[in-house]
Amino acid sequence: MAETWLLEIAKGIGRLFLHPILYFSVLLALTAGYLRVKRERRDFHVRVNSLFHELRYLFPAGIIAGLIVSLLFVSIGMTIPFPIIAVIAIATFLLGLVGNARFLSPALTIGLTVLFVFIASYFSLDIPYFENTFKSIDSSFFMGAAILLGILIMTEGILMLKNGLKDVSPKLRQSRRGLTIGALQTKRLWLLPVFLFLPVGQISPPFEWWPVIHWGTDTYSLILVPILMGFQQQIQTTLPGNVVKRLGKQVLSLGIIVTAAASISFLLPDYIPVITAIIAIVGRLLIAYLHRVREGSALYYFTPRNSGIMVLDVLPGSPADKMGLIKGEIIQTCNNMKVRNKQELYEALLKNRAYCKLEVFDKNGEIRLVQRALYEGDHHELGILFIEKRDMQKSAKAV
């Protein structure tokens, strides 16, 4: 039995490299990086992070999360038929093309899959390339898909809380009055390799109590499925940490509700899985909609100031980064000279080419002093991105 399990684990890992979502996720991360760099160069004439920044963070957090989820699913013997896995891949591909990271929540990729497969099964629809496939899916597999949906939504919320601020990019947009304001876009892509069991194969239950929940089959095979998750929001009315924390908690709460609803399907199996999928889809869309309404109705945060310069972002590795300047702080003086725009800041820097002393207001409105020696080879303008008012118009400049 041990040899059979080891062989199936090896086959399951090998199937990962045959799955198109693995390669699609790499392509999507590279595309996101290209579009981000293009936008940053258009807005600020400089890129904040490299083209491969999104690709760099695609795997680490996702692999850890996928390992934890896999241990849970293997312990209970989570079984998902191959047609459902195939439709999840198709949904991920289509939603990724349409909305990039914005629509890659498991509430949509898996929720829409459960809804689609349930309708196809219930009405015995003949779907091209899936002839008679959905008609034979047992109701127990819908229960498994519903549990998968709830747990992955919870995982999404946790990843948002832990890693949602890793990719924050500055951008410019126009206000309702046609003025240029600053905004920050949070975007993350996670690829979770998750072990699931197919309801056919060579594996037999290793213990009398396994699987914890019987899915209507007695033999299994392992498959390592790449689950692509995404998160993308534009923030312009407050600091991104406040928003990401709130959204992460809301998504985590939704996942708990969906998981609890999915658990009821073991008592009332007929329609609970599809109701669970609808709750997930509507709940996730509602979270995104309410965020958009909040952002559209509140006052803009990143705008030019009559006194001081607001930091929209800093370039990694620049003098500003090494001095600890962060988004949302307001620079009041530079080398003991008051500054209100790029020109005044540049003149203050020229006052002492070897040293920089800044007086800034932090996000709590408290003043603090930051200072640092300037060396040959340092960014000649500190590496600050901010919004500047000039000739009655507001335009962004990189300093």
C-alpha positions in Angstrom: 0.0 0.0 0.0 2.8 2.4 0.8 4.4 1.9 -2.6 1.0 2.6 -4.2 0.6 5.8 -2.3 4.2 7.0 -3.2 3.6 6.2 -6.9 0.3 8.1 -6.9 1.8 11.1 -5.1 4.6 11.1 -7.8 1.9 10.9 -10.6 -0.1 13.6 -8.9 2.8 16.0 -8.8 3.6 15.2 -12.4 0.0 16.0 -13.4 0.7 19.6 -12.1 3.1 20.2 -15.0 0.4 19.1 -17.5 -2.1 21.5 -16.1 -2.5 24.7 -18.3 -3.3 26.9 -15.4 0.3 26.6 -14.2 1.6 28.2 -17.3 -1.4 30.6 -17.6 -0.6 32.0 -14.1 3.0 32.7 -15.1 1.8 34.4 -18.3 -0.8 36.4 -16.3 1.8 37.5 -13.7 4.2 38.7 -16.5 1.4 40.5 -18.2 0.4 42.2 -15.0 4.0 43.3 -14.5 4.3 44.6 -18.0 1.1 46.7 -17.8 2.1 48.0 -14.3 5.5 49.1 -15.5 3.9 50.7 -18.6 1.5 52.7 -16.5 4.1 53.8 -14.0 6.4 55.0 -16.7 3.5 56.9 -18.3 2.5 58.5 -15.0 5.9 59.1 -13.3 8.5 58.5 -16.0 10.0 55.7 -13.8 9.1 52.2 -12.7 8.7 51.4 -9.1 9.3 47.6 -9.3 10.7 45.4 -12.0 8.7 43.6 -14.7 9.1 40.3 -12.8 7.8 41.6 -9.4 4.4 39.9 -9.7 6.0 36.7 -10.9 8.4 36.7 -7.9 5.6 36.7 -5.4 3.3 34.3 -7.4 4.6 31.1 -5.7 6.0 31.5 -2.2 2.9 32.3 -0.2 0.7 30.2 -2.5 2.9 27.1 -2.0 2.7 27.4 1.8 -1.1 28.0 1.7 -1.5 25.1 -0.8 0.5 22.8 1.5 -1.7 23.6 4.5 -4.9 23.2 2.5 -3.6 20.0 0.9 -3.0 18.4 4.4 -6.6 19.3 5.3 -8.1 17.9 2.2 -5.9 14.7 2.2 -6.8 14.1 5.9 -10.6 14.1 5.1 -10.2 12.5 1.7 -11.6 15.4 -0.4 -12.7 14.0 -3.7 -13.5 16.1 -6.8 -14.4 14.6 -10.2 -12.2 15.5 -13.1 -15.0 17.4 -15.0 -15.3 19.8 -12.1 -11.6 20.4 -12.0 -11.6 21.0 -15.8 -14.4 23.5 -15.5 -12.6 25.3 -12.7 -9.6 25.6 -15.0 -11.8 27.0 -17.8 -13.5 29.5 -15.4 -10.1 30.6 -14.1 -8.8 31.1 -17.7 -11.8 33.1 -18.8 -12.1 35.3 -15.7 -8.3 35.9 -15.7 -8.5 37.1 -19.3 -11.4 39.4 -18.6 -10.4 40.9 -15.3 -6.8 39.8 -14.6 -6.5 39.5 -10.8 -9.8 41.3 -10.1 -12.0 38.3 -10.8 -9.8 35.5 -9.6 -11.5 34.9 -6.3 -12.4 31.3 -5.6 -15.9 32.6 -4.9 -16.1 33.3 -8.7 -13.9 30.6 -10.2 -15.2 27.8 -8.1 -18.6 29.2 -7.2 -19.5 29.7 -10.9 -18.2 26.2 -11.6 -20.4 24.6 -9.0 -23.4 26.6 -10.3 -22.7 25.7 -13.9 -22.0 22.0 -13.3 -25.1 21.7 -11.1 -27.3 23.2 -13.8 -25.8 21.1 -16.5 -26.3 18.0 -14.3 -29.8 18.8 -13.2 -31.1 19.6 -16.7 -29.0 16.9 -18.4 -27.4 19.4 -20.7 -25.1 18.2 -23.5 -22.0 20.4 -23.3 -19.4 20.2 -26.1 -16.4 18.1 -25.1 -18.3 17.0 -22.0 -21.0 14.8 -23.5 -22.8 12.8 -20.8 -20.1 13.8 -18.3 -22.1 16.0 -16.0 -25.1 13.6 -16.0 -23.2 11.0 -14.0 -21.9 13.3 -11.3 -23.1 12.1 -7.9 -24.6 14.7 -5.5 -21.9 13.9 -3.0 -19.3 15.5 -5.2 -21.2 18.8 -5.2 -20.9 18.7 -1.4 -17.2 18.2 -1.8 -17.0 21.1 -4.2 -19.0 23.3 -1.8 -16.6 22.6 1.0 -13.6 23.3 -1.3 -15.3 26.6 -2.2 -15.7 27.7 1.5 -12.2 26.7 2.6 -10.5 28.4 -0.4 -12.5 31.6 0.3 -11.2 31.5 3.9 -7.7 31.0 2.5 -8.2 34.0 0.2 -9.1 36.2 3.2 -6.1 35.0 5.2 -3.7 35.6 2.3 -5.2 39.1 1.8 -4.5 39.9 5.5 -1.0 38.4 5.4 0.2 39.3 1.9 -2.3 41.8 0.4 0.1 44.8 0.8 3.1 43.1 -0.9 2.2 44.5 -4.4 1.0 48.2 -4.1 1.5 50.3 -7.1 1.0 54.1 -7.4 -1.1 55.4 -10.2 -2.8 58.6 -11.4 -6.4 59.2 -12.2 -8.8 62.0 -12.7 -11.3 63.1 -10.0 -14.9 63.8 -10.8 -13.9 67.5 -11.3 -11.3 66.5 -13.8 -8.3 67.1 -11.5 -5.4 64.7 -11.3 -5.2 62.8 -8.0 -3.1 59.9 -6.7 -4.3 56.4 -6.0 -2.7 53.1 -5.0 -3.5 49.8 -6.6 -3.2 46.7 -4.6 -2.7 43.5 -6.7 -1.7 40.0 -5.7 -1.7 36.7 -7.6 -1.3 33.5 -5.6 -0.8 30.0 -7.1 -1.9 27.3 -4.7 -0.9 23.7 -5.6 -3.6 21.7 -3.8 -3.8 17.9 -3.6 -7.2 16.5 -4.4 -8.4 12.9 -4.9 -10.1 11.8 -8.2 -12.9 9.2 -7.6 -11.1 6.5 -9.6 -7.6 5.0 -9.4 -5.4 2.6 -7.5 -5.5 4.1 -4.0 -7.6 2.3 -1.4 -8.4 3.7 2.0 -5.3 3.4 4.4 -7.5 3.4 7.6 -10.9 2.2 8.5 -12.0 5.8 9.3 -10.7 7.2 6.0 -12.1 9.1 4.2 -13.7 11.0 7.0 -16.5 12.0 4.7 -17.5 9.3 2.2 -17.9 10.7 -1.3 -19.6 7.7 -2.9 -16.5 5.9 -4.1 -14.0 3.3 -2.8 -10.8 3.9 -4.9 -8.9 7.1 -5.6 -6.0 8.7 -7.4 -4.2 11.9 -6.5 -3.9 15.0 -8.5 -2.0 18.2 -7.7 -4.3 21.0 -8.9 -3.0 24.6 -9.3 -5.6 26.9 -7.9 -5.0 30.5 -9.1 -6.3 33.3 -6.7 -6.2 37.0 -7.3 -6.9 40.2 -5.5 -7.0 43.7 -7.0 -8.4 46.9 -5.6 -7.9 50.6 -6.2 -7.5 52.8 -3.1 -7.7 56.6 -3.2 -9.5 57.7 0.0 -7.2 56.3 2.7 -4.0 54.4 3.3 -4.0 50.9 1.7 -3.4 49.1 5.0 -6.8 50.1 6.4 -8.6 49.0 3.3 -6.8 45.6 2.8 -7.3 44.7 6.4 -11.1 45.5 6.2 -11.5 43.6 2.9 -9.5 40.6 4.2 -11.7 40.3 7.3 -14.8 40.5 5.1 -13.6 37.8 2.7 -12.6 35.6 5.7 -16.0 36.0 7.2 -17.7 35.1 3.9 -15.5 32.0 3.7 -16.6 30.9 7.2 -20.3 31.5 6.3 -19.9 29.5 3.0 -18.1 26.6 4.8 -20.8 26.5 7.4 -23.5 26.5 4.7 -21.6 23.7 2.8 -21.5 21.6 6.0 -25.3 21.6 6.0 -25.3 19.8 2.7 -24.5 16.6 4.4 -28.0 16.7 6.1 -29.8 18.3 3.1 -27.8 17.4 0.1 -30.1 18.3 -2.8 -29.9 22.0 -3.3 -27.6 23.3 -0.5 -24.3 23.2 -2.6 -25.8 25.4 -5.3 -27.3 27.7 -2.7 -23.8 27.8 -1.1 -22.3 28.8 -4.5 -24.8 31.6 -4.9 -24.0 32.9 -1.4 -20.3 32.9 -2.3 -20.7 34.7 -5.6 -23.1 37.3 -4.4 -21.2 37.9 -1.2 -17.9 38.4 -2.9 -19.3 40.7 -5.5 -21.1 42.7 -2.8 -17.8 43.1 -0.9 -16.2 44.5 -4.0 -19.2 46.7 -4.8 -19.4 48.2 -1.3 -15.6 49.0 -1.5 -16.2 50.8 -4.8 -19.1 52.8 -3.4 -17.0 53.8 -0.4 -14.1 54.9 -2.6 -16.4 56.8 -4.8 -18.2 58.7 -2.0 -15.4 59.6 0.3 -12.9 62.5 0.0 -9.7 61.8 -1.9 -6.6 61.2 0.2 -3.7 61.6 -2.2 -4.0 65.1 -3.4 -1.7 68.2 -3.6 -1.4 70.1 -0.3 -1.1 73.8 0.2 1.5 73.1 2.9 4.1 70.4 2.3 4.3 67.5 -0.1 2.4 64.2 0.3 4.4 61.0 -0.4 2.4 58.8 -2.8 5.2 56.2 -2.9 8.9 55.7 -2.7 11.2 53.8 -5.1 12.7 50.7 -3.5 16.3 51.1 -2.5 16.3 54.9 -2.9 17.5 57.4 -0.3 13.8 58.0 0.6 13.2 54.3 1.2 16.3 54.0 3.3 15.2 57.0 5.4 11.9 55.2 6.1 9.5 57.5 4.3 6.2 55.8 3.7 3.0 56.3 1.8 0.8 59.1 3.1 3.4 61.1 5.0 3.7 64.8 4.3 7.1 66.4 3.9 7.1 69.9 5.5 10.8 71.0 5.3 13.9 69.8 3.7 17.3 71.0 5.1 15.3 73.5 7.2 13.6 75.0 4.1 9.8 74.8 3.7 8.8 72.9 0.6 5.5 72.8 -1.3 6.5 71.4 -4.7 9.2 69.7 -6.7 11.2 72.8 -7.5 11.4 73.9 -3.8 12.4 70.4 -2.7 15.1 70.3 -5.4 16.4 73.7 -4.3 16.5 72.5 -0.7 18.4 69.4 -1.7 21.0 71.5 -3.5 21.6 73.5 -0.3 23.5 70.5 1.0 24.4 67.8 -1.6 26.0 65.5 1.1 23.2 65.4 3.6 19.4 65.5 3.7 17.2 66.3 6.7 13.5 66.1 6.4 10.6 67.1 8.7 7.5 65.1 8.0 4.1 64.5 9.4 3.3 60.8 9.7 -0.1 59.2 9.2 -1.1 60.1 12.8 -0.4 63.7 12.2 2.7 63.7 14.5 5.9 65.3 13.3 9.1 63.4 13.0 12.6 64.0 11.7 14.4 61.8 9.2 17.9 62.4 8.0 20.6 60.6 6.0 23.9 61.3 4.3 23.7 61.3 0.5 26.3 59.4 -1.4 27.5 59.4 -5.0 25.4 57.0 -6.9 22.2 57.7 -4.8 19.1 58.7 -6.6 19.6 62.3 -7.4 16.1 63.3 -6.4 15.6 61.0 -3.3 13.2 58.7 -5.1 9.9 60.1 -4.0 6.7 59.9 -6.0 4.2 62.7 -5.2 1.4 64.8 -6.6 2.3 68.4 -7.5 0.0 71.4 -8.1 1.3 73.5 -11.0 -0.3 76.4 -12.9 -3.8 75.7 -11.5 -3.5 72.0 -12.5 -2.4 69.0 -10.6 0.2 66.7 -12.2 2.4 64.0 -10.8 6.1 64.1 -10.7 8.9 61.8 -9.5 11.3 63.4 -7.1 
